[in-house]
Amino acid sequence: MSDTASGAPCEDFGPEAMGPLLSRFTRETGAYVTAVYLLSQDGSALQLAVLSGVSWRIASPWTRVALAAATPVSDAVREQRLVWINSEEELARRYPQLALVLPHPFTMAAAPITAGPSTWGGLVVHWSSTHPPALREHERQALAGICHRLGLILQQAADSGRPVLAGPEPRVLPTPPVRTASTAEAQAAVGFAERLPGGCCALDPDGRLTFITTAAADLLGTGIGDLLGARPWEALPWLDNPVAEDRYRATALSRQPTSFTARRPPDHWLSFHLYPDASGISVRIVPTPSPDAGPPPQLLYPAPPAGPGRATSLYHLMHLAATLTEAVGVQDVVARVADQVLPAFGAQAFALMAAEEGRLRIVGHNGYPAELIARFDAVPLTTDTPAAQVLTTGVPSFFADFADLKQAHPAAVPQDDMAAWVFLPLISSKSPVGSLVLSYDRPRSFPPEERSVLTSTAGLIAQALDRARLYDAKQQLAHNLQAGLLPRSLPSIPGLDTAARYLPASHGMDIGGDFYDLIHLNEAKAAAAIGDVQGHNVQAATLMGQVRTAVHATAGASPGEVLARTNRLLTDLNPGLFTSCLYMDLDLARHRACLATAGHPPPILRHPDGHTEVLDLPPGLLLGIDAAADYPMTEIVLAPGSVLALYTDGLVEAPGTDVGDAITTLAEQLAQARNEDIGTIADSFIAHAQQSQARRDDIALLLIHSPREAG
């Protein structure tokens, strides 16, 4: 039997015992949000169990947090330490994904809840953004004390056989009223509010209207009865926009007043001013001539307005986050930064730099002249340049004009026509990745909200750039491995003209198991092979190398025997991958060829008179399935002037295309290319494949031409 954090109370300890502790803690420390997370039963996640000071509706995205995730509470529990976030900018720098959905000013602490050797969960606490940069000593002691007491409660509950588990929803602690009014006093308060100019209303912590004056209802164009108990942006279609709810969330989370304007159709502009405390939000509503007008004269202490363009910047940031998930290589990241970041923040130029071997290398740029880029490319990280300094310190730099830049870096001299700069460190998983420079052609101030969004942007770019560099490194490894496993060139064999081509798949690692080979056995004989190992990864390429080695080792035996021996080897290796293969002996003196196939696409033969034939070979089982499989052989005439095309299925397979039809089309192409040399034919086959829909497979092609005899 167990207690849940929203379930029935137990006698002396359990979820109901946490409430008084948390209430006392908030009174003593001035904190306004507390959240208790408990470890899930399997220990892989943290579940929100008890919440106070903010609506459950606002906190719902963080009900369950993976222990391995990069969040303050996960880090605190996983690393058994206190995590302190002293500003919106620091949140954006250390936890960019969290800052993306919490772009509001507040300070935060997260600490593990322990009792002896046992860890039970974590505590998250919010203070106002006006809190000093460091925790005060009494706050540290209070945090340690409450985490210890919470740990003891949870330990005692578990020892009693009634462990406290998080319920499907957290236990939300009620906010005690500031004071209780009598009926007469409450009626007097209504009269007072009704006499005020403009309109006013009250929202509870969940955003629902609990009080509204007649003037406010008239300004909103709806009756009081239709509004009470509803959220304004749900009851009023014209308020159903991201700004209204975002301002409510910002006020509730930051406990700072704010304001916004909205248009009530057809052309009535209203100014909303929000003033929060623990019990809810008071809202003043006054008419305004336009969205850009200053505070109405009735408001002696108007709430600070929301920053201009914030919603647009967040839209661009969300769009950038979505597009960066699709970026594959470094140049994909560069292109998406150019498309999204420059317009989002009004910058005229950017440079994206990656840290490599102690230097900052510029991997992409836009808006800067090439000579300037060349001057700053590969500067050592030890130099006193802003781009290097922000990466080594992890702290972004914002320069409103050249004077600011000169003050921070006395050796700086004008290098371009720009007038303001942002230098952002790119840090992923606490590892330095590079730097991002944004430049503006006019002086520009960077308010805190914009700095936070820019810092979050840098975090997203850092993660994408880190992934992209790893992908590019794997790509290079793949290409090097592929080049090492395929023949560097085909041997020159008297009496044969040959051409080979390899084309990687259009998606994935650009590495696969397709291969070809031409083997010079003696003056009168040669052998050819082509095959395809299942898969598109390093394992497939490695197995392909083993198949090529096995074919080489047995070349000279009959084609059926070569395939049988290779099949037995693969069956013994048991790689879990199957291989198709076609092997052929060429008798150059007799102009004949002997072929055997292991489930491979049929070769195409163009006869000397120009007509083509798709060779119907007896099928053999794929290599690596049955060690006892045998491979029937077929002998054909390879008359002078003939061309034999061997290929893998990537050349004839495409989405929505019948393979048989594609092979017929390939045969027609070969027939029509009668007067072209063998290399031109190979190029035309590959070009045709590249023009088709996105290919999912790599392509290997080997063309063998038996020239006509002179005279």
Wavefront OBJ file of the C-alpha trace (Angstrom):
o trace
v 0.000 0.000 0.000
v 1.261 3.509 -0.721
v 0.290 7.182 -0.450
v 0.172 9.358 -3.496
v 1.000 13.052 -3.284
v -2.599 13.892 -4.151
v -4.183 11.028 -2.266
v -5.449 10.277 1.249
v -3.518 11.563 4.250
v -1.589 9.299 6.544
v -1.056 9.740 10.269
v 2.166 11.618 11.038
v 3.976 11.790 7.751
v 3.230 11.692 4.024
v 2.243 14.158 1.338
v 0.075 16.311 3.635
v 3.072 16.883 5.910
v 4.958 18.587 3.081
v 2.503 21.499 2.815
v 3.300 23.229 6.131
v 7.025 22.793 5.531
v 6.843 24.388 2.095
v 4.625 27.237 3.331
v 7.041 28.030 6.149
v 9.973 27.870 3.740
v 8.401 30.376 1.323
v 7.618 32.785 4.168
v 11.173 32.616 5.510
v 12.950 32.942 2.179
v 10.627 35.098 0.078
v 10.340 32.378 -2.579
v 7.040 32.281 -4.431
v 7.068 28.935 -6.283
v 8.025 25.538 -4.876
v 7.805 22.190 -6.630
v 8.629 18.795 -5.146
v 9.676 16.085 -7.601
v 9.831 12.418 -6.617
v 11.843 9.719 -8.331
v 9.753 7.268 -10.333
v 9.701 3.674 -9.146
v 12.200 2.614 -11.822
v 14.456 5.580 -11.021
v 14.508 6.849 -14.608
v 12.404 10.000 -14.177
v 11.273 12.681 -11.754
v 7.530 13.145 -11.275
v 6.006 16.422 -10.041
v 4.289 15.563 -6.737
v 3.619 18.805 -4.842
v 3.268 22.306 -6.288
v 2.683 25.730 -4.772
v 2.681 29.307 -5.989
v 1.813 28.697 -9.625
v -1.016 27.113 -11.586
v -0.818 23.404 -12.337
v -1.870 24.374 -15.859
v 1.332 26.386 -16.295
v 3.525 23.674 -14.756
v 1.972 20.765 -16.677
v 4.730 20.542 -19.362
v 7.165 19.610 -16.576
v 5.051 16.986 -14.837
v 7.547 14.274 -15.701
v 11.232 14.966 -16.326
v 13.715 12.312 -17.410
v 16.547 11.959 -14.918
v 19.022 12.014 -17.803
v 17.545 15.232 -19.240
v 19.352 18.568 -19.165
v 17.160 20.419 -16.631
v 18.050 22.063 -13.314
v 16.184 19.525 -11.171
v 17.551 16.539 -13.140
v 21.103 17.833 -12.794
v 20.592 18.535 -9.086
v 19.325 15.012 -8.363
v 21.674 13.192 -10.720
v 24.806 15.063 -9.600
v 23.744 15.502 -5.943
v 24.361 19.239 -5.894
v 22.621 22.590 -5.656
v 21.843 24.202 -9.033
v 21.425 27.991 -8.956
v 20.168 30.043 -11.929
v 20.567 33.732 -11.198
v 19.105 35.279 -14.363
v 17.121 34.704 -17.501
v 20.367 34.867 -19.485
v 22.028 32.174 -17.403
v 18.997 29.915 -17.854
v 19.250 30.448 -21.605
v 22.976 29.729 -21.580
v 22.875 26.582 -19.464
v 19.458 25.182 -20.402
v 18.523 26.619 -23.815
v 15.626 24.254 -24.449
v 14.053 25.072 -21.083
v 14.580 28.795 -21.673
v 12.849 28.457 -25.013
v 9.568 27.603 -23.283
v 10.233 29.714 -20.156
v 11.410 33.050 -21.580
v 10.513 34.955 -18.420
v 12.640 36.710 -15.779
v 13.032 34.836 -12.480
v 15.754 33.189 -10.420
v 15.717 29.503 -9.612
v 17.305 26.923 -7.347
v 17.092 23.148 -7.563
v 18.395 20.771 -4.901
v 18.282 17.020 -4.245
v 15.990 15.616 -1.546
v 17.943 13.015 0.391
v 17.876 11.121 3.659
v 21.108 9.378 4.535
v 22.288 7.414 1.496
v 18.882 7.494 -0.180
v 17.815 10.024 -2.791
v 14.066 10.604 -3.024
v 13.735 13.412 -5.539
v 14.364 17.121 -5.946
v 13.038 20.525 -4.924
v 12.649 23.466 -7.323
v 12.277 26.994 -5.958
v 11.619 30.294 -7.777
v 12.422 33.819 -6.622
v 11.818 37.129 -8.344
v 14.306 38.370 -10.939
v 15.153 41.166 -8.486
v 16.843 38.603 -6.237
v 20.599 39.240 -5.759
v 22.910 37.278 -8.109
v 23.931 34.845 -5.343
v 21.906 32.947 -2.787
v 22.043 34.441 0.683
v 23.502 32.287 3.418
v 20.176 31.936 5.260
v 18.530 30.862 1.982
v 21.169 28.174 1.454
v 20.624 26.919 4.981
v 16.845 27.006 4.528
v 17.155 25.023 1.276
v 19.377 22.417 2.901
v 17.034 22.225 5.876
v 13.807 21.727 3.963
v 15.366 19.160 1.614
v 16.601 17.237 4.656
v 13.178 17.377 6.360
v 11.379 16.369 3.162
v 13.808 13.488 2.832
v 13.048 12.326 6.366
v 9.293 12.443 5.678
v 9.726 10.333 2.555
v 12.114 7.936 4.299
v 9.715 7.438 7.238
v 6.802 6.850 4.864
v 8.780 4.195 2.991
v 9.940 2.541 6.223
v 6.322 2.346 7.391
v 5.353 0.448 4.252
v 3.426 3.404 2.827
v 5.887 5.082 0.442
v 4.841 8.429 -1.006
v 4.453 8.228 -4.786
v 3.614 11.007 -7.183
v 0.040 10.872 -8.417
v -1.109 11.482 -11.995
v -1.430 15.173 -11.041
v 0.529 17.015 -8.364
v -0.950 18.052 -5.062
v -1.441 21.828 -5.495
v -1.145 23.652 -2.205
v -3.764 26.382 -1.700
v -2.634 29.979 -1.382
v -3.867 31.489 1.891
v -5.736 34.785 1.416
v -3.994 37.996 2.417
v -6.928 38.608 4.737
v -10.615 37.732 4.970
v -13.188 40.500 4.421
v -16.662 40.718 5.905
v -19.679 40.893 3.608
v -19.985 44.626 4.119
v -16.309 45.188 3.464
v -16.427 43.039 0.320
v -19.392 45.054 -0.966
v -17.523 48.275 -0.204
v -14.543 46.947 -2.210
v -16.848 46.306 -5.169
v -18.138 49.878 -4.950
v -14.587 51.182 -4.750
v -13.553 49.250 -7.879
v -16.643 50.348 -9.787
v -15.797 54.014 -9.171
v -12.283 53.737 -10.613
v -11.710 55.085 -14.143
v -11.433 52.438 -16.848
v -12.110 48.866 -15.852
v -10.524 46.256 -13.611
v -10.799 42.537 -12.994
v -9.093 39.752 -11.077
v -7.656 36.411 -12.218
v -7.046 33.483 -9.923
v -3.685 31.610 -10.212
v -5.270 29.396 -12.895
v -6.111 32.429 -15.045
v -9.875 32.388 -14.453
v -11.826 35.592 -13.848
v -13.015 35.828 -10.236
v -14.104 39.484 -10.301
v -14.836 42.091 -12.985
v -16.286 45.582 -12.880
v -19.145 46.753 -15.043
v -16.852 49.169 -16.894
v -14.389 46.325 -17.660
v -17.167 44.099 -19.010
v -18.386 46.997 -21.187
v -14.858 47.552 -22.538
v -14.572 43.829 -23.315
v -18.009 43.852 -24.975
v -19.395 40.915 -22.961
v -21.653 40.480 -19.955
v -20.212 39.848 -16.505
v -21.999 36.499 -16.259
v -20.302 35.255 -19.428
v -16.868 36.140 -18.094
v -16.815 35.028 -14.465
v -15.132 31.644 -14.079
v -13.687 31.760 -17.603
v -10.190 32.511 -18.864
v -10.296 35.762 -20.884
v -8.514 34.345 -23.935
v -10.998 31.453 -24.016
v -14.154 33.543 -23.476
v -13.163 36.314 -25.906
v -12.195 35.124 -29.414
v -10.340 38.358 -30.177
v -8.055 37.736 -27.180
v -7.303 34.192 -28.323
v -3.780 34.998 -29.483
v -0.310 34.049 -28.177
v 0.337 37.479 -26.649
v -2.488 37.537 -24.083
v -1.821 34.110 -22.592
v 1.929 34.603 -22.823
v 1.683 37.827 -20.790
v -0.398 36.016 -18.168
v 2.220 33.265 -17.956
v 5.042 35.813 -17.804
v 3.364 37.664 -14.940
v 2.519 34.479 -13.020
v 6.024 33.021 -13.369
v 8.051 36.188 -12.844
v 5.749 37.939 -10.329
v 6.558 41.123 -12.231
v 3.906 43.513 -13.617
v 3.579 43.672 -17.365
v 1.200 44.947 -20.014
v 0.022 44.450 -23.582
v -2.445 45.948 -26.025
v -5.129 44.180 -28.029
v -7.735 45.221 -30.575
v -11.370 44.484 -29.879
v -13.146 44.418 -33.247
v -13.777 46.483 -35.117
v -11.292 49.144 -34.023
v -11.252 49.480 -30.218
v -7.715 49.291 -28.821
v -7.443 48.298 -25.168
v -4.437 48.393 -22.875
v -4.168 45.587 -20.284
v -1.927 46.071 -17.215
v -1.271 43.025 -15.048
v -0.175 43.145 -11.386
v 0.526 39.747 -9.733
v 0.901 38.349 -6.250
v 0.591 34.914 -4.676
v -3.216 34.910 -4.764
v -3.670 35.894 -8.411
v -3.401 38.800 -10.843
v -5.125 42.190 -10.786
v -5.787 43.603 -14.255
v -6.451 47.222 -15.243
v -8.166 47.698 -18.618
v -8.171 51.144 -20.236
v -8.889 52.367 -23.770
v -5.896 53.480 -25.809
v -5.871 55.246 -29.187
v -3.360 52.860 -30.767
v -1.051 49.979 -29.846
v 1.925 52.353 -29.849
v 0.391 54.997 -27.556
v 2.005 55.676 -24.201
v 0.457 54.743 -20.832
v -2.971 56.304 -20.241
v -2.900 59.299 -17.887
v -5.020 57.490 -15.286
v -2.162 55.040 -14.595
v 0.209 56.833 -12.243
v 2.414 53.715 -11.972
v 1.930 51.866 -15.247
v 3.246 48.347 -15.641
v 6.357 48.072 -17.826
v 5.320 47.179 -21.378
v 6.230 43.938 -23.044
v 9.339 44.145 -25.224
v 8.657 44.945 -28.866
v 8.852 42.112 -31.329
v 9.163 39.461 -28.612
v 6.448 37.234 -30.060
v 8.060 37.495 -33.492
v 11.487 36.590 -32.085
v 10.051 33.586 -30.258
v 8.281 32.491 -33.429
v 11.568 32.601 -35.320
v 13.280 30.758 -32.476
v 10.672 27.999 -32.482
v 10.943 27.760 -36.254
v 14.739 27.605 -36.011
v 14.487 24.805 -33.426
v 12.232 22.849 -35.779
v 14.411 23.369 -38.851
v 17.648 22.568 -37.014
v 16.301 19.094 -36.243
v 16.376 18.499 -40.005
v 19.936 19.792 -40.461
v 22.329 16.985 -41.308
v 25.784 18.417 -41.999
v 27.546 21.616 -40.953
v 26.552 23.456 -44.119
v 22.893 22.574 -43.438
v 23.233 24.302 -40.057
v 24.876 27.337 -41.674
v 22.052 27.657 -44.210
v 19.353 27.457 -41.547
v 21.082 30.025 -39.338
v 21.267 32.404 -42.300
v 17.593 31.848 -43.133
v 16.248 32.162 -39.582
v 18.573 34.049 -37.252
v 19.381 37.092 -39.394
v 15.739 38.093 -40.017
v 14.648 37.135 -36.492
v 17.068 39.542 -34.826
v 17.488 42.131 -37.564
v 21.208 41.403 -38.006
v 22.993 42.169 -41.258
v 25.832 39.622 -41.006
v 26.882 36.529 -39.100
v 29.839 34.195 -38.787
v 29.598 30.667 -37.406
v 32.831 29.306 -35.954
v 33.800 25.844 -34.743
v 36.537 25.053 -32.241
v 39.105 22.725 -33.809
v 42.538 21.887 -32.402
v 42.773 25.024 -30.297
v 41.569 27.367 -33.040
v 38.296 28.927 -34.154
v 37.598 27.999 -37.741
v 34.869 29.825 -39.626
v 32.569 27.159 -41.039
v 29.943 29.511 -42.469
v 29.175 33.184 -42.856
v 26.836 35.654 -44.510
v 27.151 39.403 -45.047
v 30.921 39.608 -44.489
v 33.512 40.107 -47.279
v 35.742 37.132 -48.021
v 38.953 38.991 -47.118
v 37.647 39.748 -43.616
v 36.648 36.118 -43.117
v 40.108 34.980 -44.247
v 41.701 37.384 -41.726
v 39.816 35.930 -38.763
v 39.696 32.287 -39.809
v 41.613 29.845 -37.592
v 42.530 32.365 -34.858
v 43.907 30.661 -31.728
v 41.532 30.349 -28.791
v 44.193 32.032 -26.662
v 43.847 35.369 -28.496
v 42.056 38.319 -26.914
v 39.312 38.449 -29.525
v 35.648 38.592 -28.515
v 34.798 35.378 -30.383
v 37.560 33.439 -28.613
v 36.904 35.015 -25.218
v 33.185 34.159 -25.107
v 33.972 30.518 -25.870
v 36.669 30.212 -23.194
v 34.555 31.991 -20.560
v 31.127 30.708 -21.642
v 29.677 34.204 -21.165
v 28.081 36.016 -24.148
v 29.078 39.587 -25.027
v 26.758 42.322 -26.285
v 28.229 45.544 -27.690
v 25.751 48.313 -28.441
v 28.382 50.286 -30.396
v 32.096 50.344 -31.151
v 32.807 52.289 -27.958
v 31.467 49.359 -25.925
v 33.591 46.938 -27.926
v 36.693 49.135 -27.522
v 36.178 49.380 -23.769
v 36.073 45.590 -23.398
v 38.848 44.964 -25.933
v 41.202 47.970 -26.068
v 43.193 46.500 -28.959
v 40.111 46.349 -31.200
v 40.145 48.393 -34.408
v 37.287 48.859 -36.887
v 37.279 45.906 -39.265
v 33.995 46.417 -41.110
v 31.091 48.813 -41.549
v 29.115 47.310 -38.664
v 28.090 49.320 -35.609
v 26.884 46.751 -33.015
v 27.846 43.170 -32.292
v 26.767 40.061 -30.409
v 29.286 37.313 -29.604
v 27.674 34.106 -28.366
v 29.430 30.978 -27.052
v 28.194 27.723 -28.550
v 28.256 25.129 -25.775
v 26.658 21.697 -26.016
v 26.466 19.277 -23.090
v 28.890 21.554 -21.205
v 31.494 21.155 -23.993
v 32.647 24.126 -26.111
v 31.625 23.784 -29.743
v 32.303 27.215 -31.248
v 31.118 30.826 -31.392
v 28.456 32.797 -33.241
v 28.919 36.439 -34.228
v 25.979 38.645 -35.225
v 26.607 42.138 -36.569
v 24.329 45.149 -37.030
v 24.839 48.153 -39.291
v 23.496 50.580 -36.649
v 24.065 50.968 -32.901
v 21.639 48.763 -31.010
v 20.765 48.208 -27.384
v 20.110 44.647 -26.295
v 17.393 44.516 -23.588
v 17.367 41.526 -21.204
v 14.575 39.679 -23.040
v 16.438 39.867 -26.355
v 19.672 38.771 -24.706
v 17.883 35.758 -23.255
v 16.378 34.771 -26.585
v 19.747 35.214 -28.325
v 21.439 33.044 -25.701
v 18.767 30.352 -26.127
v 19.320 30.549 -29.861
v 23.030 29.943 -29.341
v 22.258 26.835 -27.282
v 20.083 25.385 -30.036
v 22.712 26.155 -32.685
v 25.448 24.620 -30.524
v 23.584 21.328 -30.248
v 22.842 21.271 -33.976
v 26.446 22.154 -34.884
v 27.781 19.471 -32.560
v 25.550 16.857 -34.206
v 26.424 18.128 -37.680
v 30.166 17.939 -37.076
v 29.807 14.371 -35.834
v 27.783 13.538 -38.937
v 30.374 15.104 -41.235
v 33.143 13.184 -39.461
v 31.223 9.944 -39.943
v 30.673 10.885 -43.569
v 34.389 11.341 -44.104
v 35.099 8.063 -42.354
v 32.497 6.384 -44.529
v 33.983 7.755 -47.732
v 37.496 6.746 -46.681
v 36.326 3.258 -45.758
v 34.396 2.875 -48.998
v 37.364 4.075 -51.052
v 39.628 1.612 -49.282
v 37.322 -1.353 -49.884
v 36.506 -0.763 -53.558
v 39.141 -1.180 -56.298
v 41.095 2.026 -56.877
v 41.171 1.190 -60.569
v 40.307 -1.744 -62.766
v 43.166 -3.881 -64.103
v 44.020 -3.496 -67.780
v 43.134 -6.781 -69.484
v 43.974 -7.278 -73.165
v 40.817 -8.034 -75.125
v 38.462 -6.218 -72.749
v 37.237 -2.656 -72.330
v 35.737 -2.044 -68.897
v 34.153 0.773 -66.921
v 32.954 0.845 -63.316
v 31.001 3.382 -61.305
v 29.881 3.641 -57.674
v 27.243 6.065 -56.369
v 26.323 6.251 -52.652
v 22.717 6.456 -51.489
v 21.118 9.889 -51.374
v 20.265 9.492 -47.659
v 22.030 8.033 -44.656
v 25.749 7.649 -44.067
v 26.622 7.460 -47.805
v 28.187 4.084 -47.176
v 26.850 0.736 -48.185
v 27.699 -2.813 -49.064
v 27.640 -2.619 -52.883
v 30.865 -3.747 -54.569
v 32.350 -4.758 -57.899
v 35.621 -6.373 -58.923
v 37.571 -7.410 -62.019
v 40.264 -10.042 -61.594
v 43.002 -10.845 -64.147
v 43.571 -14.600 -63.812
v 45.977 -15.259 -66.694
v 46.542 -14.218 -70.304
v 43.394 -15.963 -71.499
v 41.105 -15.709 -68.510
v 39.581 -13.093 -66.221
v 36.830 -12.998 -63.647
v 34.259 -10.372 -62.692
v 32.073 -10.039 -59.622
v 29.410 -7.687 -58.390
v 27.433 -7.845 -55.157
v 25.334 -6.096 -52.568
v 25.562 -6.621 -48.798
v 22.352 -5.830 -46.944
v 22.410 -2.506 -45.082
v 23.951 0.969 -45.324
v 26.393 1.245 -42.480
v 29.941 0.464 -41.447
v 29.016 -3.174 -40.684
v 27.715 -3.628 -44.235
v 30.869 -2.089 -45.689
v 33.085 -4.277 -43.498
v 31.239 -7.420 -44.558
v 31.523 -6.299 -48.169
v 35.314 -6.236 -47.725
v 35.208 -9.798 -46.376
v 33.102 -10.964 -49.336
v 35.524 -9.354 -51.816
v 38.453 -11.032 -50.051
v 36.705 -14.423 -50.149
v 35.913 -14.043 -53.865
v 39.521 -13.091 -54.609
v 40.827 -16.031 -52.602
v 38.748 -18.557 -54.584
v 38.915 -16.860 -58.019
v 39.906 -19.374 -60.687
v 37.522 -22.044 -59.418
v 34.214 -22.457 -61.229
v 31.664 -19.671 -60.555
v 29.391 -22.101 -58.690
v 32.259 -23.165 -56.446
v 33.385 -19.572 -55.786
v 29.900 -18.664 -54.580
v 29.511 -21.870 -52.578
v 32.797 -21.304 -50.705
v 31.976 -17.657 -50.047
v 28.532 -18.683 -48.821
v 30.000 -21.170 -46.346
v 32.349 -18.493 -45.003
v 29.505 -16.027 -44.471
v 27.346 -18.677 -42.839
v 30.167 -19.448 -40.390
v 30.656 -15.741 -39.656
v 26.894 -15.353 -39.064
v 26.950 -11.556 -39.442
v 23.162 -11.242 -39.501
v 23.331 -9.676 -42.969
v 22.674 -11.360 -46.307
v 24.530 -10.745 -49.551
v 23.580 -10.992 -53.199
v 26.402 -11.686 -55.622
v 27.008 -12.499 -59.276
v 30.314 -14.094 -60.276
v 31.510 -14.663 -63.830
v 34.469 -16.384 -65.495
v 35.580 -14.873 -68.815
v 37.327 -17.060 -71.403
v 38.920 -14.403 -73.600
v 40.229 -16.860 -76.197
v 36.902 -18.642 -76.734
v 34.758 -15.508 -76.271
v 32.604 -17.217 -73.720
v 31.518 -16.481 -70.170
v 30.287 -18.714 -67.352
v 28.025 -17.129 -64.730
v 26.440 -18.022 -61.388
v 24.209 -15.857 -59.231
v 23.283 -15.687 -55.566
v 20.011 -13.797 -55.691
v 21.476 -10.914 -57.708
v 19.685 -8.806 -60.386
v 20.087 -10.316 -63.877
v 22.871 -9.010 -66.121
v 22.043 -7.398 -69.458
v 23.845 -8.482 -72.609
v 24.007 -6.313 -75.731
v 24.807 -8.448 -78.738
v 27.066 -7.251 -81.582
v 24.012 -6.454 -83.757
v 22.753 -4.034 -81.062
v 19.806 -5.910 -79.616
v 19.811 -6.512 -75.863
v 18.878 -9.482 -73.730
v 18.170 -9.719 -70.010
v 19.906 -12.983 -69.089
v 17.648 -15.431 -67.303
v 20.035 -17.225 -64.919
v 19.028 -20.088 -62.601
v 18.490 -18.438 -59.198
v 20.717 -19.223 -56.265
v 20.072 -18.492 -52.600
v 21.478 -15.287 -51.068
v 24.879 -15.782 -49.428
v 24.901 -16.347 -45.686
v 21.585 -18.205 -45.317
v 22.191 -21.926 -45.926
v 25.709 -23.378 -45.835
v 24.610 -26.303 -48.067
v 23.229 -24.117 -50.882
v 24.566 -24.717 -54.383
v 24.761 -22.291 -57.274
v 23.958 -23.483 -60.825
v 26.101 -22.114 -63.653
v 25.155 -20.773 -67.080
v 27.502 -20.396 -70.048
v 26.956 -17.691 -72.657
v 28.696 -16.471 -75.795
v 30.409 -13.117 -75.415
v 31.019 -12.419 -79.070
v 33.353 -9.594 -80.146
v 31.382 -6.348 -80.055
v 29.213 -7.490 -77.127
v 28.650 -5.459 -73.972
v 27.696 -7.038 -70.640
v 26.180 -4.843 -67.918
v 26.431 -5.950 -64.288
v 24.713 -3.751 -61.692
v 23.232 -3.697 -58.205
v 19.559 -3.146 -57.427
v 20.069 0.522 -56.558
v 20.287 1.244 -60.294
v 16.814 -0.134 -60.985
v 14.914 0.343 -57.721
v 13.059 3.593 -56.999
v 9.860 4.398 -55.083
v 6.806 3.757 -57.223
v 8.775 1.974 -59.973
v 8.397 -1.686 -60.955
v 11.825 -3.354 -60.923
v 11.055 -5.424 -64.035
v 10.059 -2.315 -65.956
v 13.196 -0.530 -64.773
v 15.425 -3.397 -65.988
v 13.665 -3.307 -69.369
v 14.272 0.469 -69.560
v 17.946 -0.082 -68.715
v 18.222 -2.648 -71.490
v 16.682 -0.151 -73.930
v 19.183 2.489 -72.849
v 22.027 0.074 -73.511
v 20.629 -0.744 -76.967
v 20.338 2.940 -77.878
v 23.935 3.647 -76.819
v 25.412 1.434 -79.529
v 27.797 4.067 -80.879
v 29.031 5.350 -77.524
v 32.190 4.281 -75.722
v 31.931 2.210 -72.567
v 32.751 5.083 -70.181
v 30.078 7.342 -71.687
v 27.497 4.580 -71.328
v 28.386 4.122 -67.652
v 28.081 7.868 -67.020
v 24.683 8.017 -68.740
v 23.354 5.146 -66.591
v 24.430 6.930 -63.383
v 23.073 10.294 -64.564
v 19.695 8.703 -65.304
v 19.607 7.205 -61.790
v 20.437 10.571 -60.225
v 17.508 12.221 -62.014
v 15.008 9.757 -60.560
v 13.253 10.149 -57.200
v 15.251 10.036 -53.966
v 17.260 6.809 -54.000
v 17.375 4.699 -50.873
v 20.207 2.440 -52.032
v 23.724 2.827 -53.316
v 24.669 1.787 -56.859
v 27.513 -0.309 -58.239
v 27.917 -0.715 -62.011
v 30.400 -2.743 -64.038
v 30.358 -2.713 -67.861
v 32.422 -5.229 -69.828
v 32.976 -4.750 -73.574
v 34.518 -7.370 -75.793
v 35.897 -5.259 -78.676
v 35.529 -6.387 -82.255
v 38.649 -7.980 -83.622
v 40.732 -5.783 -85.919
v 40.421 -6.442 -89.661
l 1 2 3 4 5 6 7 8 9 10 11 12 13 14 15 16 17 18 19 20 21 22 23 24 25 26 27 28 29 30 31 32 33 34 35 36 37 38 39 40 41 42 43 44 45 46 47 48 49 50 51 52 53 54 55 56 57 58 59 60 61 62 63 64 65 66 67 68 69 70 71 72 73 74 75 76 77 78 79 80 81 82 83 84 85 86 87 88 89 90 91 92 93 94 95 96 97 98 99 100 101 102 103 104 105 106 107 108 109 110 111 112 113 114 115 116 117 118 119 120 121 122 123 124 125 126 127 128 129 130 131 132 133 134 135 136 137 138 139 140 141 142 143 144 145 146 147 148 149 150 151 152 153 154 155 156 157 158 159 160 161 162 163 164 165 166 167 168 169 170 171 172 173 174 175 176 177 178 179 180 181 182 183 184 185 186 187 188 189 190 191 192 193 194 195 196 197 198 199 200 201 202 203 204 205 206 207 208 209 210 211 212 213 214 215 216 217 218 219 220 221 222 223 224 225 226 227 228 229 230 231 232 233 234 235 236 237 238 239 240 241 242 243 244 245 246 247 248 249 250 251 252 253 254 255 256 257 258 259 260 261 262 263 264 265 266 267 268 269 270 271 272 273 274 275 276 277 278 279 280 281 282 283 284 285 286 287 288 289 290 291 292 293 294 295 296 297 298 299 300 301 302 303 304 305 306 307 308 309 310 311 312 313 314 315 316 317 318 319 320 321 322 323 324 325 326 327 328 329 330 331 332 333 334 335 336 337 338 339 340 341 342 343 344 345 346 347 348 349 350 351 352 353 354 355 356 357 358 359 360 361 362 363 364 365 366 367 368 369 370 371 372 373 374 375 376 377 378 379 380 381 382 383 384 385 386 387 388 389 390 391 392 393 394 395 396 397 398 399 400 401 402 403 404 405 406 407 408 409 410 411 412 413 414 415 416 417 418 419 420 421 422 423 424 425 426 427 428 429 430 431 432 433 434 435 436 437 438 439 440 441 442 443 444 445 446 447 448 449 450 451 452 453 454 455 456 457 458 459 460 461 462 463 464 465 466 467 468 469 470 471 472 473 474 475 476 477 478 479 480 481 482 483 484 485 486 487 488 489 490 491 492 493 494 495 496 497 498 499 500 501 502 503 504 505 506 507 508 509 510 511 512 513 514 515 516 517 518 519 520 521 522 523 524 525 526 527 528 529 530 531 532 533 534 535 536 537 538 539 540 541 542 543 544 545 546 547 548 549 550 551 552 553 554 555 556 557 558 559 560 561 562 563 564 565 566 567 568 569 570 571 572 573 574 575 576 577 578 579 580 581 582 583 584 585 586 587 588 589 590 591 592 593 594 595 596 597 598 599 600 601 602 603 604 605 606 607 608 609 610 611 612 613 614 615 616 617 618 619 620 621 622 623 624 625 626 627 628 629 630 631 632 633 634 635 636 637 638 639 640 641 642 643 644 645 646 647 648 649 650 651 652 653 654 655 656 657 658 659 660 661 662 663 664 665 666 667 668 669 670 671 672 673 674 675 676 677 678 679 680 681 682 683 684 685 686 687 688 689 690 691 692 693 694 695 696 697 698 699 700 701 702 703 704 705 706 707 708 709 710 711
